[in-house]
Amino acid sequence: MPRANVNDILVFMAVVEAGSFVAGGQSMGLSRSAAGKAVMRLEDRLATRLLNRSTRKLSVTSEGRVFYERGLQVIASIDQAEASVAKKSGTPRGVLRLTAPDAFGRLVVLPLLQKYLLQWPGIQVEASFSDRVADLVEEGFDLAIRIGLTAPDTRLVSRVVASYEAILCAAPAYLAGRGEPRNIDDLAAHDGLIFSSRNQRQGWRFREAGGPWSRAQVRSRLRLDSGEALRDCALAGLGLVLLPDFLIKDDLRAGRLRRLLPGFETDPVKIVTLYPGKRLLEPRVRRFIDLMIGELATRP
């Protein structure tokens, strides 16, 4: 079988991502007719229908979904190969559009953006600091920064750039009324403040040095989708909370929160970058990821 035209494959992937021949063609600089012909050529070569067309809706067949996901893997591999050969060359230019959780964005990402803008005068940045989970492809972001595990998305390439210690703590006022837990079993008698969003819910695991992991049984009467809101609730004495150290280190130093079970290890909080894998990684994105890794890896 002759090799497929790579441009036809890219047009097909653009149509899938955009959900229409018109928008997909425009993203590739083509008319609706030209985009449709490119997909038809690809289907004829594969002898397989990749898209179901109707007057109202365009949908991907099961074969088309498999082909699209394999295409993403190939493009991600090309991206990695280009980055390794180019040795991170290229001057960042244009607009970097990124999204990050609100508290992490203001406390950690914003100082990094200040360094980034000083280092690269040809760069502009549009940042969204929100705990809402944005759709990178649909909303046109170059980069997302997420905390912890996220739902798998085959359209995106992920990379862990840092990790923070998660600390169990509570306000002195809460502990004065409810007592301080001395072991994992004691947590069952306490109110836990839990992170919960549309696609993930926080679980609490602990272990002593070298020991097995144990999942804590904790009563959760209040669940929130904001780390900063959880911190505020803990400060108000509403329960125990398990949060990354960047969010509560000042409260711990000032005594507004007290660390609990210090002899137990918790799961680290991973900081993950996500970016669309449909094209080569632009220098403006790659350079900012490099900056994050370099700065966060050497933090105190």
C-alpha positions in Angstrom: 0.0 0.0 0.0 1.4 3.4 -0.9 2.2 5.8 1.9 -0.5 8.3 2.8 -0.2 12.0 2.1 0.8 13.4 5.4 -1.1 16.6 4.8 -4.3 14.7 4.2 -3.8 13.0 7.6 -3.3 16.4 9.3 -6.4 17.8 7.6 -8.4 14.8 8.9 -7.1 15.4 12.4 -8.0 19.1 12.2 -11.5 18.3 11.1 -11.9 15.9 14.0 -10.7 18.4 16.5 -12.8 21.2 15.0 -15.9 19.1 14.6 -16.6 20.4 11.0 -15.0 20.6 7.6 -15.4 24.3 7.6 -13.5 25.0 10.8 -11.0 22.2 10.3 -10.2 23.4 6.8 -9.8 27.0 8.0 -7.3 25.9 10.6 -5.2 24.4 7.8 -5.7 27.3 5.4 -8.1 25.3 3.2 -11.7 25.7 2.0 -14.5 23.3 3.2 -14.3 21.6 -0.2 -10.6 21.1 -0.1 -10.7 19.7 3.4 -13.5 17.3 2.4 -11.5 16.1 -0.6 -8.4 15.5 1.5 -10.4 13.3 3.9 -12.0 11.5 1.0 -8.6 10.7 -0.5 -7.4 9.4 2.9 -10.6 7.2 3.2 -10.1 5.9 -0.3 -6.5 5.0 0.3 -7.4 3.2 3.5 -10.6 1.7 2.1 -12.3 2.7 5.4 -14.8 5.3 6.4 -13.3 7.6 9.0 -16.1 10.1 9.3 -19.9 9.8 9.3 -21.4 12.8 7.5 -24.9 14.1 7.7 -26.5 17.5 7.0 -26.6 18.3 10.7 -23.7 16.5 12.3 -20.2 15.1 11.7 -19.1 12.1 13.8 -16.0 10.0 13.9 -16.3 6.2 13.2 -14.6 3.7 15.5 -11.9 3.2 12.8 -11.5 7.0 12.5 -11.1 7.4 16.3 -8.3 4.7 16.3 -6.6 6.4 13.4 -6.8 9.8 15.0 -5.4 8.6 18.3 -2.5 6.9 16.5 -1.9 10.1 14.6 -1.6 12.0 17.9 1.0 9.5 19.1 3.0 10.0 16.0 2.9 13.8 16.2 4.0 13.6 19.8 6.9 11.5 18.9 7.9 13.9 16.1 7.7 16.7 18.7 10.0 14.9 21.1 12.5 14.1 18.3 12.5 17.7 17.1 13.1 19.0 20.6 16.0 16.6 21.1 17.7 17.3 17.8 17.2 21.1 17.9 18.6 21.1 21.4 16.0 23.6 22.6 17.0 26.2 19.9 14.6 28.8 18.7 13.6 32.2 20.0 10.2 32.4 21.6 7.9 34.9 20.0 4.2 35.6 19.9 1.5 35.1 22.5 1.7 32.3 25.1 -1.8 31.4 26.2 -1.9 29.3 29.4 -4.3 28.2 32.1 -3.5 27.3 35.7 -5.4 26.7 39.0 -6.1 30.0 40.7 -3.9 29.7 43.9 -1.0 28.0 42.1 -1.2 30.5 39.3 -0.9 33.5 41.6 1.6 32.1 44.1 3.9 30.1 41.8 3.2 30.7 38.1 3.0 34.5 38.2 6.6 35.0 39.5 7.8 32.6 36.8 5.9 34.6 34.1 7.7 37.8 35.3 11.1 36.1 34.8 9.9 34.7 31.4 8.8 38.1 30.1 12.1 39.8 31.2 14.1 37.0 29.5 12.2 37.0 26.2 11.1 40.5 25.0 9.3 39.1 22.0 6.8 37.3 24.1 3.3 38.3 25.3 1.3 36.2 27.8 -2.4 35.7 28.2 -3.0 33.7 31.5 -6.2 32.4 33.0 -5.9 31.6 36.7 -9.0 29.6 37.5 -9.9 26.3 39.1 -12.2 25.5 36.2 -10.8 22.8 34.0 -10.5 24.4 30.6 -10.5 22.4 27.3 -7.2 23.3 25.7 -8.1 22.4 22.2 -11.6 24.0 22.2 -10.5 27.2 24.0 -7.2 27.7 22.1 -4.7 27.4 25.0 -1.1 26.6 24.3 -0.4 25.1 27.8 -2.3 24.0 30.9 -0.8 23.5 34.3 -2.7 21.0 36.4 -2.3 19.8 40.0 -2.5 16.1 40.6 -3.9 13.5 38.3 -6.3 14.4 35.5 -8.6 12.5 33.3 -6.7 11.0 30.3 -7.1 13.0 27.1 -5.6 11.5 24.0 -5.4 14.9 22.3 -2.9 16.1 24.9 0.8 15.5 25.8 1.5 15.6 29.6 4.7 16.1 31.5 5.4 16.2 35.3 7.5 19.3 36.0 7.5 19.4 39.8 6.1 17.8 42.9 5.2 19.2 46.3 4.8 17.6 49.7 1.1 17.3 50.8 0.7 18.2 54.5 -2.2 17.2 56.8 -3.1 20.1 59.0 -5.9 21.8 61.0 -6.5 25.1 62.8 -5.6 25.1 66.6 -9.2 26.1 67.3 -10.5 22.9 65.6 -8.0 20.7 67.4 -8.8 22.3 70.8 -12.4 21.2 70.4 -11.9 17.8 68.7 -8.5 16.6 69.8 -5.5 15.8 67.7 -5.3 12.6 65.7 -2.3 10.4 66.7 -2.6 7.7 64.0 -4.4 7.0 60.8 -7.3 5.2 62.5 -8.0 8.4 64.6 -8.9 10.3 61.4 -12.2 8.4 61.1 -13.5 10.5 64.1 -12.7 13.8 62.4 -14.2 16.0 59.7 -12.2 16.1 56.5 -12.1 18.9 54.0 -11.8 17.2 50.6 -11.0 18.4 47.1 -13.6 17.3 44.6 -14.2 18.4 41.0 -15.9 17.1 37.9 -13.2 14.6 37.0 -11.4 13.8 40.3 -11.9 13.4 44.0 -9.1 13.6 46.5 -8.1 10.4 48.4 -6.0 10.4 51.6 -3.2 7.8 51.8 -0.5 7.6 54.4 2.4 5.3 55.3 5.1 5.2 57.9 8.7 5.2 56.5 9.2 2.1 54.4 5.7 0.7 55.4 2.7 -0.1 53.3 0.2 2.5 52.2 -3.1 2.8 54.1 -6.1 4.7 52.9 -7.6 6.9 55.6 -11.3 6.6 56.4 -12.3 10.1 57.0 -15.8 11.7 57.2 -16.2 14.4 54.6 -19.1 16.8 55.1 -17.6 19.5 53.0 -16.1 19.0 49.5 -14.8 21.9 47.4 -13.2 22.3 44.0 -10.7 25.0 45.1 -7.5 24.5 47.0 -7.6 28.0 48.4 -11.2 27.6 49.5 -10.2 24.4 51.4 -7.4 26.4 53.1 -9.9 29.1 54.1 -12.2 26.5 55.6 -9.4 24.9 57.5 -8.4 28.3 58.9 -12.0 28.8 60.0 -11.8 25.6 62.0 -14.1 23.5 59.9 -11.9 20.3 59.7 -8.7 18.6 58.7 -7.2 19.3 55.3 -4.5 17.8 53.1 -2.9 20.4 50.9 0.4 21.1 49.0 3.0 22.9 51.0 3.1 25.9 48.7 -0.4 26.8 49.7 -0.1 26.6 53.5 3.6 27.1 54.3 3.0 30.7 55.6 0.1 29.5 57.8 2.2 26.8 59.3 5.0 29.2 60.1 2.6 31.6 61.7 0.8 29.0 63.7 -2.6 29.5 62.0 -2.5 25.9 61.0 -0.8 23.0 62.8 0.8 20.0 61.0 -0.6 16.6 61.9 0.9 13.1 61.7 4.4 14.4 60.8 5.8 10.9 61.0 3.7 9.7 58.1 4.3 10.1 54.4 1.6 11.2 52.0 1.3 11.0 48.2 3.2 13.9 46.6 1.2 16.5 44.7 2.4 16.4 41.1 2.4 19.5 38.9 1.7 18.5 35.4 1.9 20.5 32.1 -0.4 19.6 29.3 -0.3 20.8 25.7 -2.0 19.8 22.5 -0.1 17.2 20.6 -1.3 18.0 17.2 1.7 20.0 16.2 5.4 20.6 16.9 5.9 22.2 20.3 6.5 26.0 19.7 9.6 27.6 21.3 7.4 29.8 23.4 5.8 26.8 25.1 8.9 24.7 25.4 10.9 27.6 26.9 8.3 28.2 29.6 8.2 24.5 30.5 12.0 24.5 30.7 11.8 27.5 33.0 9.2 25.8 35.3 11.4 22.7 35.6 14.5 24.7 36.3 13.0 27.0 38.9 10.8 24.6 40.7 13.4 21.8 40.8 15.7 24.2 42.8 13.1 25.7 45.1 13.9 25.4 48.9 
